[in-house]
Amino acid sequence: MSRLTAWKQRWQAINADPRARKLQKLLQRVVVLAIVGLIIYQLTDIGWGEVLQSLPASPWFYVLFGVLFVSLPVAEIFIYRRLWRFDAWQGFRAFLTKWVYNHEVVGYSGEFYLFLWARKRVGLGDRQIFRHIRDNSIISSVNSNLVAITLLAALLYTGQLDLTHVLDDTAPIYIGAGILLLAVVTALVVQFRKYIFDMPLRTAAAIFGIYLTRFLLHHAGLVLMWMAAIPGTPLPVWLTFLAMLIVINRIPFLPSKDLVFMWAGLEYARGLDVTIAAVAGMLLVYSALHKVVNLGLFLALQYWFRDPEIEEAKSAPVGAEQSDEPQAD
């Protein structure tokens, strides 16, 4: 029995246990309710009337939100078409569903959905599909972490982000330990790359380039959207918000990341030379738009555009899975 099959059997056994499902849903609800409670407390402290009067009035804020939301699944069509053959419209729906699952259910549940979708669509075996999704997740993670570290380093170097109040005389020890740990991890990754990464280097480089282009354009659009909402705010403020958003989005298995970002953004805005009510109004609309659009898409994709083959695959036993040999549609 292959290791992949063993892991899939364990995953299906956990999913089949009603107690595990109830516990997972309970934990998700507790986390979301705790975050919502903190946000309500923050907004009440600011003043609901002041927040509602400070909602973004610029139409560009909403136009950019729509463009940025659609740009993510469109970019993934170009990325995965380097590995699979599939219909663009079906792929668009699949990547939209993946996005909603990852942001509103739990991290990496979108990748599981994509695996189920691909095994019915792309004519490849389970092992190859799993490796492609895994490698893409690694490339995406490396990409965003690299940009986040570069952005934070630039903000620290230019003095736009001051961390002296949290650093003390032991800081050089921690920094040295961090550099040593990074060097060890890098050496291990290089040494065992073939065991954790299966994609050819040329293909990986091309996909990395697409991810990087998408990442830079998307987050530049986010900054423009925030600038449209609160004109005149210094650019470093938005770059710090951006770094915060990138870090939050990389936390695995965290539900409702937009609400976490809203809470963190409100806390950070208290120490800035900006109108906190305006920041609260912008973040409130940003999170509300995400929730409304994600909920609408989730309902539409689940009830109006439900794929019966995917539903069948979710309940199929392990013995009924495809082999690793390519199959025709």
Secondary structure, DSSP 8 states (H G I E B T S, - for coil): --HHHHHHHHHHHHHH-HHHHHHHHHHHHHHHHHHHHHHHHHHHHH-HHHHHHTS---HHHHHHHHHHHHHHHHHHHHHHTTT----HHHHHHHHHHHHHIIIII-TTHHHHHHHHHHHTTS---HHHHHHHHHHHHHHHHHHHHHHHHHHHHHHHHTTSS--TTT--TTHHHHHHHHHHHHHHHHHHHHHTHHHH--S-HHHHHHHHHHHHHHHHHHHHHHHHHHHHHSTT--HHHHHHHHHHHHHHHTSTT-S-HHHHHHHHHHHHHTTSSS-HHHHHHHHHHHHHHHHHHHHHHHHIIIIIS--HHHHHHHH--GGGS--SS----
